Amino acid sequence: MAAVSIRNISDEVHRALRVRAAHHGRSTEAEIRDIIERAVRPPERVKLGTFLFGLGREIGLTNEDVACIEQGRDRTPVEPVSFAE
């Protein structure tokens, strides 16, 4: 896993982080990880599977439609790309 160092945090911000961490019952480091995680990956983001499911429902895709698509799929194993000449 990657490591990040954050320099020049004011004493006031550091103190607030420690208080917030204690309130949530975790270390300051764990609190900072949680804050960053929520900032860059908010829980309300739409995930691909959820989006595709909603799209299918929106256009009226039925289980029979999905079965027809599955029958027509090419199930030949994919050959890996070779970059050697």
PDB file with SEQRES, HELIX, SHEET and CRYST1 records, atoms N, CA, C and O in Angstrom:
SEQRES   1 A   85  MET ALA ALA VAL SER ILE ARG ASN ILE SER ASP GLU VAL          
SEQRES   2 A   85  HIS ARG ALA LEU ARG VAL ARG ALA ALA HIS HIS GLY ARG          
SEQRES   3 A   85  SER THR GLU ALA GLU ILE ARG ASP ILE ILE GLU ARG ALA          
SEQRES   4 A   85  VAL ARG PRO PRO GLU ARG VAL LYS LEU GLY THR PHE LEU          
SEQRES   5 A   85  PHE GLY LEU GLY ARG GLU ILE GLY LEU THR ASN GLU ASP          
SEQRES   6 A   85  VAL ALA CYS ILE GLU GLN GLY ARG ASP ARG THR PRO VAL          
SEQRES   7 A   85  GLU PRO VAL SER PHE ALA GLU                                  
HELIX    1 AA1 ASP A   11  HIS A   24  1                                  14    
HELIX    2 AA2 THR A   28  VAL A   40  1                                  13    
HELIX    3 AA3 LEU A   48  GLU A   58  1                                  11    
HELIX    4 AA4 ASN A   63  GLY A   72  1                                  10    
CRYST1    1.000    1.000    1.000  90.00  90.00  90.00 P 1           1          
ATOM      1  N   MET A   1       0.821  -1.193   0.000  1.00  0.00           N  
ATOM      2  CA  MET A   1       0.000   0.000   0.000  1.00  0.00           C  
ATOM      3  C   MET A   1       0.856   1.243   0.000  1.00  0.00           C  
ATOM      4  O   MET A   1       1.976   1.249   0.510  1.00  0.00           O  
ATOM      5  N   ALA A   2       0.325   2.269  -0.566  1.00  0.00           N  
ATOM      6  CA  ALA A   2       1.045   3.536  -0.636  1.00  0.00           C  
ATOM      7  C   ALA A   2       1.007   4.247   0.713  1.00  0.00           C  
ATOM      8  O   ALA A   2       0.102   4.039   1.521  1.00  0.00           O  
ATOM      9  N   ALA A   3       2.000   5.080   0.930  1.00  0.00           N  
ATOM     10  CA  ALA A   3       2.066   5.892   2.141  1.00  0.00           C  
ATOM     11  C   ALA A   3       2.165   7.356   1.725  1.00  0.00           C  
ATOM     12  O   ALA A   3       2.819   7.692   0.737  1.00  0.00           O  
ATOM     13  N   VAL A   4       1.512   8.214   2.489  1.00  0.00           N  
ATOM     14  CA  VAL A   4       1.506   9.641   2.209  1.00  0.00           C  
ATOM     15  C   VAL A   4       1.881  10.377   3.482  1.00  0.00           C  
ATOM     16  O   VAL A   4       1.398  10.051   4.566  1.00  0.00           O  
ATOM     17  N   SER A   5       2.744  11.369   3.342  1.00  0.00           N  
ATOM     18  CA  SER A   5       3.080  12.235   4.474  1.00  0.00           C  
ATOM     19  C   SER A   5       2.453  13.594   4.217  1.00  0.00           C  
ATOM     20  O   SER A   5       2.540  14.126   3.110  1.00  0.00           O  
ATOM     21  N   ILE A   6       1.830  14.148   5.225  1.00  0.00           N  
ATOM     22  CA  ILE A   6       1.217  15.470   5.102  1.00  0.00           C  
ATOM     23  C   ILE A   6       1.949  16.403   6.040  1.00  0.00           C  
ATOM     24  O   ILE A   6       1.944  16.211   7.256  1.00  0.00           O  
ATOM     25  N   ARG A   7       2.577  17.412   5.472  1.00  0.00           N  
ATOM     26  CA  ARG A   7       3.373  18.348   6.257  1.00  0.00           C  
ATOM     27  C   ARG A   7       2.607  19.643   6.518  1.00  0.00           C  
ATOM     28  O   ARG A   7       1.645  19.974   5.825  1.00  0.00           O  
ATOM     29  N   ASN A   8       3.058  20.345   7.518  1.00  0.00           N  
ATOM     30  CA  ASN A   8       2.588  21.703   7.813  1.00  0.00           C  
ATOM     31  C   ASN A   8       1.096  21.787   8.142  1.00  0.00           C  
ATOM     32  O   ASN A   8       0.415  22.722   7.722  1.00  0.00           O  
ATOM     33  N   ILE A   9       0.601  20.817   8.886  1.00  0.00           N  
ATOM     34  CA  ILE A   9      -0.772  20.899   9.394  1.00  0.00           C  
ATOM     35  C   ILE A   9      -0.726  21.737  10.662  1.00  0.00           C  
ATOM     36  O   ILE A   9       0.128  21.526  11.523  1.00  0.00           O  
ATOM     37  N   SER A  10      -1.629  22.670  10.772  1.00  0.00           N  
ATOM     38  CA  SER A  10      -1.630  23.529  11.952  1.00  0.00           C  
ATOM     39  C   SER A  10      -1.954  22.710  13.201  1.00  0.00           C  
ATOM     40  O   SER A  10      -2.594  21.661  13.124  1.00  0.00           O  
ATOM     41  N   ASP A  11      -1.511  23.199  14.326  1.00  0.00           N  
ATOM     42  CA  ASP A  11      -1.790  22.520  15.594  1.00  0.00           C  
ATOM     43  C   ASP A  11      -3.287  22.402  15.823  1.00  0.00           C  
ATOM     44  O   ASP A  11      -3.765  21.405  16.363  1.00  0.00           O  
ATOM     45  N   GLU A  12      -4.016  23.416  15.414  1.00  0.00           N  
ATOM     46  CA  GLU A  12      -5.468  23.414  15.598  1.00  0.00           C  
ATOM     47  C   GLU A  12      -6.123  22.293  14.787  1.00  0.00           C  
ATOM     48  O   GLU A  12      -7.005  21.596  15.289  1.00  0.00           O  
ATOM     49  N   VAL A  13      -5.692  22.121  13.535  1.00  0.00           N  
ATOM     50  CA  VAL A  13      -6.245  21.058  12.691  1.00  0.00           C  
ATOM     51  C   VAL A  13      -5.848  19.695  13.250  1.00  0.00           C  
ATOM     52  O   VAL A  13      -6.671  18.780  13.294  1.00  0.00           O  
ATOM     53  N   HIS A  14      -4.608  19.554  13.674  1.00  0.00           N  
ATOM     54  CA  HIS A  14      -4.156  18.283  14.230  1.00  0.00           C  
ATOM     55  C   HIS A  14      -4.949  17.930  15.484  1.00  0.00           C  
ATOM     56  O   HIS A  14      -5.349  16.781  15.671  1.00  0.00           O  
ATOM     57  N   ARG A  15      -5.167  18.902  16.321  1.00  0.00           N  
ATOM     58  CA  ARG A  15      -5.947  18.692  17.548  1.00  0.00           C  
ATOM     59  C   ARG A  15      -7.378  18.276  17.195  1.00  0.00           C  
ATOM     60  O   ARG A  15      -7.933  17.362  17.805  1.00  0.00           O  
ATOM     61  N   ALA A  16      -7.966  18.949  16.211  1.00  0.00           N  
ATOM     62  CA  ALA A  16      -9.332  18.612  15.790  1.00  0.00           C  
ATOM     63  C   ALA A  16      -9.405  17.190  15.236  1.00  0.00           C  
ATOM     64  O   ALA A  16     -10.378  16.476  15.479  1.00  0.00           O  
ATOM     65  N   LEU A  17      -8.376  16.780  14.494  1.00  0.00           N  
ATOM     66  CA  LEU A  17      -8.335  15.418  13.972  1.00  0.00           C  
ATOM     67  C   LEU A  17      -8.250  14.393  15.102  1.00  0.00           C  
ATOM     68  O   LEU A  17      -8.915  13.358  15.065  1.00  0.00           O  
ATOM     69  N   ARG A  18      -7.427  14.693  16.103  1.00  0.00           N  
ATOM     70  CA  ARG A  18      -7.294  13.777  17.256  1.00  0.00           C  
ATOM     71  C   ARG A  18      -8.619  13.652  18.000  1.00  0.00           C  
ATOM     72  O   ARG A  18      -9.011  12.554  18.397  1.00  0.00           O  
ATOM     73  N   VAL A  19      -9.308  14.775  18.187  1.00  0.00           N  
ATOM     74  CA  VAL A  19     -10.603  14.753  18.887  1.00  0.00           C  
ATOM     75  C   VAL A  19     -11.623  13.969  18.071  1.00  0.00           C  
ATOM     76  O   VAL A  19     -12.362  13.141  18.603  1.00  0.00           O  
ATOM     77  N   ARG A  20     -11.646  14.244  16.781  1.00  0.00           N  
ATOM     78  CA  ARG A  20     -12.580  13.539  15.899  1.00  0.00           C  
ATOM     79  C   ARG A  20     -12.308  12.038  15.907  1.00  0.00           C  
ATOM     80  O   ARG A  20     -13.243  11.239  15.968  1.00  0.00           O  
ATOM     81  N   ALA A  21     -11.039  11.649  15.847  1.00  0.00           N  
ATOM     82  CA  ALA A  21     -10.661  10.235  15.873  1.00  0.00           C  
ATOM     83  C   ALA A  21     -11.101   9.582  17.177  1.00  0.00           C  
ATOM     84  O   ALA A  21     -11.651   8.480  17.174  1.00  0.00           O  
ATOM     85  N   ALA A  22     -10.857  10.264  18.287  1.00  0.00           N  
ATOM     86  CA  ALA A  22     -11.258   9.726  19.594  1.00  0.00           C  
ATOM     87  C   ALA A  22     -12.778   9.551  19.655  1.00  0.00           C  
ATOM     88  O   ALA A  22     -13.278   8.567  20.201  1.00  0.00           O  
ATOM     89  N   HIS A  23     -13.492  10.503  19.097  1.00  0.00           N  
ATOM     90  CA  HIS A  23     -14.956  10.426  19.073  1.00  0.00           C  
ATOM     91  C   HIS A  23     -15.434   9.194  18.303  1.00  0.00           C  
ATOM     92  O   HIS A  23     -16.443   8.585  18.658  1.00  0.00           O  
ATOM     93  N   HIS A  24     -14.694   8.830  17.240  1.00  0.00           N  
ATOM     94  CA  HIS A  24     -15.054   7.656  16.436  1.00  0.00           C  
ATOM     95  C   HIS A  24     -14.364   6.379  16.921  1.00  0.00           C  
ATOM     96  O   HIS A  24     -14.557   5.309  16.343  1.00  0.00           O  
ATOM     97  N   GLY A  25     -13.562   6.491  17.980  1.00  0.00           N  
ATOM     98  CA  GLY A  25     -12.930   5.313  18.560  1.00  0.00           C  
ATOM     99  C   GLY A  25     -11.822   4.718  17.716  1.00  0.00           C  
ATOM    100  O   GLY A  25     -11.656   3.499  17.679  1.00  0.00           O  
ATOM    101  N   ARG A  26     -11.065   5.562  17.039  1.00  0.00           N  
ATOM    102  CA  ARG A  26      -9.968   5.055  16.220  1.00  0.00           C  
ATOM    103  C   ARG A  26      -8.772   5.996  16.311  1.00  0.00           C  
ATOM    104  O   ARG A  26      -8.851   7.074  16.901  1.00  0.00           O  
ATOM    105  N   SER A  27      -7.674   5.569  15.720  1.00  0.00           N  
ATOM    106  CA  SER A  27      -6.453   6.377  15.748  1.00  0.00           C  
ATOM    107  C   SER A  27      -6.611   7.586  14.829  1.00  0.00           C  
ATOM    108  O   SER A  27      -7.493   7.628  13.971  1.00  0.00           O  
ATOM    109  N   THR A  28      -5.738   8.558  15.030  1.00  0.00           N  
ATOM    110  CA  THR A  28      -5.743   9.733  14.158  1.00  0.00           C  
ATOM    111  C   THR A  28      -5.467   9.315  12.719  1.00  0.00           C  
ATOM    112  O   THR A  28      -6.106   9.812  11.792  1.00  0.00           O  
ATOM    113  N   GLU A  29      -4.520   8.405  12.532  1.00  0.00           N  
ATOM    114  CA  GLU A  29      -4.195   7.933  11.193  1.00  0.00           C  
ATOM    115  C   GLU A  29      -5.399   7.266  10.528  1.00  0.00           C  
ATOM    116  O   GLU A  29      -5.674   7.507   9.353  1.00  0.00           O  
ATOM    117  N   ALA A  30      -6.113   6.433  11.276  1.00  0.00           N  
ATOM    118  CA  ALA A  30      -7.300   5.771  10.727  1.00  0.00           C  
ATOM    119  C   ALA A  30      -8.379   6.801  10.392  1.00  0.00           C  
ATOM    120  O   ALA A  30      -9.095   6.659   9.402  1.00  0.00           O  
ATOM    121  N   GLU A  31      -8.486   7.819  11.208  1.00  0.00           N  
ATOM    122  CA  GLU A  31      -9.471   8.876  10.954  1.00  0.00           C  
ATOM    123  C   GLU A  31      -9.139   9.612   9.657  1.00  0.00           C  
ATOM    124  O   GLU A  31     -10.025   9.882   8.846  1.00  0.00           O  
ATOM    125  N   ILE A  32      -7.871   9.930   9.467  1.00  0.00           N  
ATOM    126  CA  ILE A  32      -7.443  10.622   8.248  1.00  0.00           C  
ATOM    127  C   ILE A  32      -7.709   9.749   7.029  1.00  0.00           C  
ATOM    128  O   ILE A  32      -8.169  10.243   5.999  1.00  0.00           O  
ATOM    129  N   ARG A  33      -7.418   8.438   7.139  1.00  0.00           N  
ATOM    130  CA  ARG A  33      -7.697   7.525   6.020  1.00  0.00           C  
ATOM    131  C   ARG A  33      -9.179   7.536   5.671  1.00  0.00           C  
ATOM    132  O   ARG A  33      -9.549   7.556   4.497  1.00  0.00           O  
ATOM    133  N   ASP A  34     -10.018   7.521   6.693  1.00  0.00           N  
ATOM    134  CA  ASP A  34     -11.466   7.522   6.469  1.00  0.00           C  
ATOM    135  C   ASP A  34     -11.909   8.821   5.800  1.00  0.00           C  
ATOM    136  O   ASP A  34     -12.727   8.794   4.880  1.00  0.00           O  
ATOM    137  N   ILE A  35     -11.382   9.946   6.249  1.00  0.00           N  
ATOM    138  CA  ILE A  35     -11.735  11.245   5.652  1.00  0.00           C  
ATOM    139  C   ILE A  35     -11.352  11.273   4.176  1.00  0.00           C  
ATOM    140  O   ILE A  35     -12.139  11.703   3.333  1.00  0.00           O  
ATOM    141  N   ILE A  36     -10.150  10.819   3.870  1.00  0.00           N  
ATOM    142  CA  ILE A  36      -9.683  10.823   2.484  1.00  0.00           C  
ATOM    143  C   ILE A  36     -10.513   9.864   1.639  1.00  0.00           C  
ATOM    144  O   ILE A  36     -10.909  10.203   0.524  1.00  0.00           O  
ATOM    145  N   GLU A  37     -10.776   8.679   2.159  1.00  0.00           N  
ATOM    146  CA  GLU A  37     -11.581   7.680   1.436  1.00  0.00           C  
ATOM    147  C   GLU A  37     -12.956   8.244   1.093  1.00  0.00           C  
ATOM    148  O   GLU A  37     -13.418   8.111  -0.040  1.00  0.00           O  
ATOM    149  N   ARG A  38     -13.604   8.866   2.056  1.00  0.00           N  
ATOM    150  CA  ARG A  38     -14.937   9.439   1.809  1.00  0.00           C  
ATOM    151  C   ARG A  38     -14.888  10.598   0.827  1.00  0.00           C  
ATOM    152  O   ARG A  38     -15.841  10.820   0.081  1.00  0.00           O  
ATOM    153  N   ALA A  39     -13.787  11.337   0.821  1.00  0.00           N  
ATOM    154  CA  ALA A  39     -13.660  12.480  -0.091  1.00  0.00           C  
ATOM    155  C   ALA A  39     -13.495  12.030  -1.540  1.00  0.00           C  
ATOM    156  O   ALA A  39     -14.073  12.628  -2.448  1.00  0.00           O  
ATOM    157  N   VAL A  40     -12.714  10.985  -1.755  1.00  0.00           N  
ATOM    158  CA  VAL A  40     -12.436  10.577  -3.131  1.00  0.00           C  
ATOM    159  C   VAL A  40     -13.345   9.459  -3.630  1.00  0.00           C  
ATOM    160  O   VAL A  40     -13.462   9.245  -4.836  1.00  0.00           O  
ATOM    161  N   ARG A  41     -13.990   8.746  -2.708  1.00  0.00           N  
ATOM    162  CA  ARG A  41     -14.914   7.681  -3.084  1.00  0.00           C  
ATOM    163  C   ARG A  41     -16.172   7.793  -2.242  1.00  0.00           C  
ATOM    164  O   ARG A  41     -16.399   6.976  -1.350  1.00  0.00           O  
ATOM    165  N   PRO A  42     -16.989   8.800  -2.518  1.00  0.00           N  
ATOM    166  CA  PRO A  42     -18.173   9.018  -1.691  1.00  0.00           C  
ATOM    167  C   PRO A  42     -19.148   7.839  -1.779  1.00  0.00           C  
ATOM    168  O   PRO A  42     -19.285   7.223  -2.836  1.00  0.00           O  
ATOM    169  N   PRO A  43     -19.820   7.529  -0.675  1.00  0.00           N  
ATOM    170  CA  PRO A  43     -20.731   6.376  -0.669  1.00  0.00           C  
ATOM    171  C   PRO A  43     -21.899   6.521  -1.638  1.00  0.00           C  
ATOM    172  O   PRO A  43     -22.485   5.518  -2.044  1.00  0.00           O  
ATOM    173  N   GLU A  44     -22.247   7.747  -2.016  1.00  0.00           N  
ATOM    174  CA  GLU A  44     -23.384   7.934  -2.918  1.00  0.00           C  
ATOM    175  C   GLU A  44     -23.008   7.809  -4.393  1.00  0.00           C  
ATOM    176  O   GLU A  44     -23.850   8.011  -5.268  1.00  0.00           O  
ATOM    177  N   ARG A  45     -21.731   7.473  -4.674  1.00  0.00           N  
ATOM    178  CA  ARG A  45     -21.326   7.323  -6.068  1.00  0.00           C  
ATOM    179  C   ARG A  45     -22.073   6.145  -6.687  1.00  0.00           C  
ATOM    180  O   ARG A  45     -22.428   5.190  -5.996  1.00  0.00           O  
ATOM    181  N   VAL A  46     -22.303   6.219  -7.969  1.00  0.00           N  
ATOM    182  CA  VAL A  46     -22.986   5.143  -8.676  1.00  0.00           C  
ATOM    183  C   VAL A  46     -21.938   4.142  -9.143  1.00  0.00           C  
ATOM    184  O   VAL A  46     -20.989   4.495  -9.842  1.00  0.00           O  
ATOM    185  N   LYS A  47     -22.122   2.906  -8.751  1.00  0.00           N  
ATOM    186  CA  LYS A  47     -21.209   1.849  -9.159  1.00  0.00           C  
ATOM    187  C   LYS A  47     -21.673   1.284 -10.498  1.00  0.00           C  
ATOM    188  O   LYS A  47     -22.860   1.333 -10.819  1.00  0.00           O  
ATOM    189  N   LEU A  48     -20.746   0.754 -11.270  1.00  0.00           N  
ATOM    190  CA  LEU A  48     -21.029   0.294 -12.627  1.00  0.00           C  
ATOM    191  C   LEU A  48     -22.165  -0.730 -12.667  1.00  0.00           C  
ATOM    192  O   LEU A  48     -23.084  -0.603 -13.477  1.00  0.00           O  
ATOM    193  N   GLY A  49     -22.109  -1.737 -11.805  1.00  0.00           N  
ATOM    194  CA  GLY A  49     -23.148  -2.769 -11.803  1.00  0.00           C  
ATOM    195  C   GLY A  49     -24.518  -2.191 -11.514  1.00  0.00           C  
ATOM    196  O   GLY A  49     -25.500  -2.567 -12.155  1.00  0.00           O  
ATOM    197  N   THR A  50     -24.593  -1.284 -10.559  1.00  0.00           N  
ATOM    198  CA  THR A  50     -25.864  -0.639 -10.213  1.00  0.00           C  
ATOM    199  C   THR A  50     -26.373   0.191 -11.381  1.00  0.00           C  
ATOM    200  O   THR A  50     -27.565   0.190 -11.687  1.00  0.00           O  
ATOM    201  N   PHE A  51     -25.439   0.908 -12.037  1.00  0.00           N  
ATOM    202  CA  PHE A  51     -25.823   1.725 -13.188  1.00  0.00           C  
ATOM    203  C   PHE A  51     -26.380   0.853 -14.310  1.00  0.00           C  
ATOM    204  O   PHE A  51     -27.425   1.166 -14.881  1.00  0.00           O  
ATOM    205  N   LEU A  52     -25.682  -0.246 -14.629  1.00  0.00           N  
ATOM    206  CA  LEU A  52     -26.130  -1.120 -15.713  1.00  0.00           C  
ATOM    207  C   LEU A  52     -27.468  -1.776 -15.393  1.00  0.00           C  
ATOM    208  O   LEU A  52     -28.314  -1.932 -16.274  1.00  0.00           O  
ATOM    209  N   PHE A  53     -27.657  -2.159 -14.132  1.00  0.00           N  
ATOM    210  CA  PHE A  53     -28.927  -2.745 -13.717  1.00  0.00           C  
ATOM    211  C   PHE A  53     -30.057  -1.743 -13.929  1.00  0.00           C  
ATOM    212  O   PHE A  53     -31.105  -2.081 -14.479  1.00  0.00           O  
ATOM    213  N   GLY A  54     -29.832  -0.506 -13.485  1.00  0.00           N  
ATOM    214  CA  GLY A  54     -30.849   0.540 -13.645  1.00  0.00           C  
ATOM    215  C   GLY A  54     -31.129   0.839 -15.105  1.00  0.00           C  
ATOM    216  O   GLY A  54     -32.279   1.058 -15.484  1.00  0.00           O  
ATOM    217  N   LEU A  55     -30.088   0.850 -15.931  1.00  0.00           N  
ATOM    218  CA  LEU A  55     -30.251   1.096 -17.361  1.00  0.00           C  
ATOM    219  C   LEU A  55     -31.094  -0.004 -18.000  1.00  0.00           C  
ATOM    220  O   LEU A  55     -31.989   0.267 -18.801  1.00  0.00           O  
ATOM    221  N   GLY A  56     -30.792  -1.252 -17.629  1.00  0.00           N  
ATOM    222  CA  GLY A  56     -31.568  -2.373 -18.157  1.00  0.00           C  
ATOM    223  C   GLY A  56     -33.034  -2.268 -17.789  1.00  0.00           C  
ATOM    224  O   GLY A  56     -33.910  -2.521 -18.616  1.00  0.00           O  
ATOM    225  N   ARG A  57     -33.298  -1.894 -16.547  1.00  0.00           N  
ATOM    226  CA  ARG A  57     -34.690  -1.730 -16.112  1.00  0.00           C  
ATOM    227  C   ARG A  57     -35.355  -0.558 -16.834  1.00  0.00           C  
ATOM    228  O   ARG A  57     -36.530  -0.626 -17.194  1.00  0.00           O  
ATOM    229  N   GLU A  58     -34.597   0.507 -17.039  1.00  0.00           N  
ATOM    230  CA  GLU A  58     -35.130   1.709 -17.687  1.00  0.00           C  
ATOM    231  C   GLU A  58     -35.563   1.428 -19.127  1.00  0.00           C  
ATOM    232  O   GLU A  58     -36.583   1.944 -19.584  1.00  0.00           O  
ATOM    233  N   ILE A  59     -34.791   0.612 -19.834  1.00  0.00           N  
ATOM    234  CA  ILE A  59     -35.136   0.322 -21.235  1.00  0.00           C  
ATOM    235  C   ILE A  59     -36.040  -0.902 -21.362  1.00  0.00           C  
ATOM    236  O   ILE A  59     -36.419  -1.292 -22.467  1.00  0.00           O  
ATOM    237  N   GLY A  60     -36.380  -1.502 -20.228  1.00  0.00           N  
ATOM    238  CA  GLY A  60     -37.323  -2.624 -20.244  1.00  0.00           C  
ATOM    239  C   GLY A  60     -36.709  -3.960 -20.580  1.00  0.00           C  
ATOM    240  O   GLY A  60     -37.401  -4.842 -21.089  1.00  0.00           O  
ATOM    241  N   LEU A  61     -35.425  -4.137 -20.312  1.00  0.00           N  
ATOM    242  CA  LEU A  61     -34.744  -5.403 -20.579  1.00  0.00           C  
ATOM    243  C   LEU A  61     -35.327  -6.480 -19.670  1.00  0.00           C  
ATOM    244  O   LEU A  61     -35.446  -6.282 -18.461  1.00  0.00           O  
ATOM    245  N   THR A  62     -35.687  -7.610 -20.250  1.00  0.00           N  
ATOM    246  CA  THR A  62     -36.272  -8.705 -19.474  1.00  0.00           C  
ATOM    247  C   THR A  62     -35.254  -9.833 -19.303  1.00  0.00           C  
ATOM    248  O   THR A  62     -34.198  -9.828 -19.935  1.00  0.00           O  
ATOM    249  N   ASN A  63     -35.578 -10.785 -18.456  1.00  0.00           N  
ATOM    250  CA  ASN A  63     -34.709 -11.946 -18.263  1.00  0.00           C  
ATOM    251  C   ASN A  63     -34.559 -12.737 -19.571  1.00  0.00           C  
ATOM    252  O   ASN A  63     -33.500 -13.303 -19.844  1.00  0.00           O  
ATOM    253  N   GLU A  64     -35.621 -12.768 -20.368  1.00  0.00           N  
ATOM    254  CA  GLU A  64     -35.561 -13.457 -21.654  1.00  0.00           C  
ATOM    255  C   GLU A  64     -34.572 -12.751 -22.593  1.00  0.00           C  
ATOM    256  O   GLU A  64     -33.834 -13.407 -23.327  1.00  0.00           O  
ATOM    257  N   ASP A  65     -34.563 -11.411 -22.564  1.00  0.00           N  
ATOM    258  CA  ASP A  65     -33.611 -10.652 -23.377  1.00  0.00           C  
ATOM    259  C   ASP A  65     -32.177 -10.996 -22.971  1.00  0.00           C  
ATOM    260  O   ASP A  65     -31.311 -11.195 -23.823  1.00  0.00           O  
ATOM    261  N   VAL A  66     -31.946 -11.062 -21.691  1.00  0.00           N  
ATOM    262  CA  VAL A  66     -30.603 -11.376 -21.187  1.00  0.00           C  
ATOM    263  C   VAL A  66     -30.211 -12.788 -21.614  1.00  0.00           C  
ATOM    264  O   VAL A  66     -29.064 -13.021 -21.998  1.00  0.00           O  
ATOM    265  N   ALA A  67     -31.152 -13.737 -21.551  1.00  0.00           N  
ATOM    266  CA  ALA A  67     -30.869 -15.117 -21.972  1.00  0.00           C  
ATOM    267  C   ALA A  67     -30.498 -15.166 -23.451  1.00  0.00           C  
ATOM    268  O   ALA A  67     -29.601 -15.917 -23.834  1.00  0.00           O  
ATOM    269  N   CYS A  68     -31.170 -14.383 -24.284  1.00  0.00           N  
ATOM    270  CA  CYS A  68     -30.853 -14.346 -25.726  1.00  0.00           C  
ATOM    271  C   CYS A  68     -29.456 -13.770 -25.948  1.00  0.00           C  
ATOM    272  O   CYS A  68     -28.706 -14.268 -26.787  1.00  0.00           O  
ATOM    273  N   ILE A  69     -29.110 -12.741 -25.213  1.00  0.00           N  
ATOM    274  CA  ILE A  69     -27.777 -12.140 -25.325  1.00  0.00           C  
ATOM    275  C   ILE A  69     -26.723 -13.163 -24.915  1.00  0.00           C  
ATOM    276  O   ILE A  69     -25.698 -13.305 -25.583  1.00  0.00           O  
ATOM    277  N   GLU A  70     -26.974 -13.870 -23.823  1.00  0.00           N  
ATOM    278  CA  GLU A  70     -26.031 -14.878 -23.333  1.00  0.00           C  
ATOM    279  C   GLU A  70     -25.836 -15.993 -24.361  1.00  0.00           C  
ATOM    280  O   GLU A  70     -24.717 -16.476 -24.537  1.00  0.00           O  
ATOM    281  N   GLN A  71     -26.904 -16.408 -25.042  1.00  0.00           N  
ATOM    282  CA  GLN A  71     -26.793 -17.468 -26.044  1.00  0.00           C  
ATOM    283  C   GLN A  71     -25.935 -17.034 -27.225  1.00  0.00           C  
ATOM    284  O   GLN A  71     -25.234 -17.857 -27.814  1.00  0.00           O  
ATOM    285  N   GLY A  72     -25.982 -15.767 -27.573  1.00  0.00           N  
ATOM    286  CA  GLY A  72     -25.247 -15.271 -28.726  1.00  0.00           C  
ATOM    287  C   GLY A  72     -23.805 -14.894 -28.434  1.00  0.00           C  
ATOM    288  O   GLY A  72     -23.066 -14.531 -29.350  1.00  0.00           O  
ATOM    289  N   ARG A  73     -23.392 -14.972 -27.177  1.00  0.00           N  
ATOM    290  CA  ARG A  73     -22.025 -14.582 -26.816  1.00  0.00           C  
ATOM    291  C   ARG A  73     -20.994 -15.546 -27.362  1.00  0.00           C  
ATOM    292  O   ARG A  73     -21.208 -16.757 -27.398  1.00  0.00           O  
ATOM    293  N   ASP A  74     -19.890 -14.997 -27.779  1.00  0.00           N  
ATOM    294  CA  ASP A  74     -18.749 -15.807 -28.211  1.00  0.00           C  
ATOM    295  C   ASP A  74     -17.997 -16.232 -26.951  1.00  0.00           C  
ATOM    296  O   ASP A  74     -17.482 -15.384 -26.223  1.00  0.00           O  
ATOM    297  N   ARG A  75     -17.934 -17.513 -26.694  1.00  0.00           N  
ATOM    298  CA  ARG A  75     -17.300 -18.004 -25.475  1.00  0.00           C  
ATOM    299  C   ARG A  75     -15.877 -18.520 -25.731  1.00  0.00           C  
ATOM    300  O   ARG A  75     -15.303 -19.217 -24.894  1.00  0.00           O  
ATOM    301  N   THR A  76     -15.322 -18.173 -26.882  1.00  0.00           N  
ATOM    302  CA  THR A  76     -13.953 -18.556 -27.204  1.00  0.00           C  
ATOM    303  C   THR A  76     -13.003 -17.868 -26.229  1.00  0.00           C  
ATOM    304  O   THR A  76     -13.095 -16.655 -26.041  1.00  0.00           O  
ATOM    305  N   PRO A  77     -12.090 -18.617 -25.603  1.00  0.00           N  
ATOM    306  CA  PRO A  77     -11.152 -17.976 -24.681  1.00  0.00           C  
ATOM    307  C   PRO A  77     -10.331 -16.896 -25.391  1.00  0.00           C  
ATOM    308  O   PRO A  77      -9.920 -17.065 -26.538  1.00  0.00           O  
ATOM    309  N   VAL A  78     -10.110 -15.823 -24.710  1.00  0.00           N  
ATOM    310  CA  VAL A  78      -9.359 -14.701 -25.266  1.00  0.00           C  
ATOM    311  C   VAL A  78      -7.871 -15.004 -25.187  1.00  0.00           C  
ATOM    312  O   VAL A  78      -7.383 -15.504 -24.174  1.00  0.00           O  
ATOM    313  N   GLU A  79      -7.158 -14.699 -26.257  1.00  0.00           N  
ATOM    314  CA  GLU A  79      -5.714 -14.866 -26.280  1.00  0.00           C  
ATOM    315  C   GLU A  79      -5.069 -13.602 -25.728  1.00  0.00           C  
ATOM    316  O   GLU A  79      -5.449 -12.500 -26.126  1.00  0.00           O  
ATOM    317  N   PRO A  80      -4.110 -13.733 -24.826  1.00  0.00           N  
ATOM    318  CA  PRO A  80      -3.461 -12.539 -24.294  1.00  0.00           C  
ATOM    319  C   PRO A  80      -2.665 -11.808 -25.376  1.00  0.00           C  
ATOM    320  O   PRO A  80      -2.149 -12.425 -26.308  1.00  0.00           O  
ATOM    321  N   VAL A  81      -2.577 -10.518 -25.238  1.00  0.00           N  
ATOM    322  CA  VAL A  81      -1.842  -9.695 -26.180  1.00  0.00           C  
ATOM    323  C   VAL A  81      -0.349  -9.933 -25.988  1.00  0.00           C  
ATOM    324  O   VAL A  81       0.138 -10.007 -24.861  1.00  0.00           O  
ATOM    325  N   SER A  82       0.359 -10.049 -27.086  1.00  0.00           N  
ATOM    326  CA  SER A  82       1.808 -10.202 -27.025  1.00  0.00           C  
ATOM    327  C   SER A  82       2.450  -8.951 -27.613  1.00  0.00           C  
ATOM    328  O   SER A  82       2.133  -8.551 -28.734  1.00  0.00           O  
ATOM    329  N   PHE A  83       3.344  -8.342 -26.861  1.00  0.00           N  
ATOM    330  CA  PHE A  83       4.021  -7.142 -27.321  1.00  0.00           C  
ATOM    331  C   PHE A  83       5.410  -7.451 -27.872  1.00  0.00           C  
ATOM    332  O   PHE A  83       6.146  -6.545 -28.264  1.00  0.00           O  
ATOM    333  N   ALA A  84       5.758  -8.718 -27.898  1.00  0.00           N  
ATOM    334  CA  ALA A  84       7.058  -9.127 -28.446  1.00  0.00           C  
ATOM    335  C   ALA A  84       6.921  -9.234 -29.968  1.00  0.00           C  
ATOM    336  O   ALA A  84       5.860  -9.574 -30.491  1.00  0.00           O  
ATOM    337  N   GLU A  85       7.996  -8.941 -30.646  1.00  0.00           N  
ATOM    338  CA  GLU A  85       7.949  -9.020 -32.116  1.00  0.00           C  
ATOM    339  C   GLU A  85       8.434 -10.338 -32.610  1.00  0.00           C  
ATOM    340  O   GLU A  85       8.461 -10.572 -33.819  1.00  0.00           O  
TER     341      GLU A  85                                                      
END                                                                             
